[in-house]
Amino acid sequence: MSQEIVVLIEQSKKGNKKAQMKLYKRYSEAMFFIASRYLKNEEEAKDAMQEGFLKAFIKLDTYIDKISFGAWLKRIVINQCIDELKKKKLETIPLEKHSLEVVDNDDWSFDIEITKEMILSAIEKLNNKYQLVVKLYLIEGYNHLEISEILKIPIKTSRTHLRRGKLHLQELLKEQKYEARY
């Protein structure tokens, strides 16, 4: 972490509004981009990002420099986005009541080149509960324990949602493959 960021964090902890504004300007574009991955509406993404910054500045004294400030802030913004989705009554179904079968079929081979845009587009078409876990796992790099804590779901549910999301993602990408041929 740069010395400038360290100084800005220390000044922000003391309530220096100019330092907080500099941190905001430095990280707001990246945090908006992250919020936009979860909230489709631009205004909602902006609101969630700003709420995330407010929470970060309030909790700044809990920040420990063992992780980067950006990663710490990113987690706060993602949690804020998830809170917003929950307010919209994001439905999660406890899977402990259902029998589950794990299928090992990871055939991701395609005859055409799959672009990053095609993958991101397909992820956006997933059911919300699968989409969240897929984004947190594949894009943000969280593990199932972290996802279960963020979404307040059992680890088993996180794994199942990821598995089902990946299977549906494969199907969507295969459909895109056939559409691209014709």
Secondary structure, DSSP 8 states (H G I E B T S, - for coil): --HHHHHHHHHHHTT-HHHHHHHHHHHHHHHHHHHHHH-SSHHHHHHHHHHHHHHHHHTGGG--TTS-HHHHHHHHHHHHHHHHHHHTT-----GGGS------------SS---HHHHHHHHHTS-HHHHHHHIIIIIS---HHHHHHHHT--HHHHHHHHHHHHHHHHHHHHHHHHHHH-
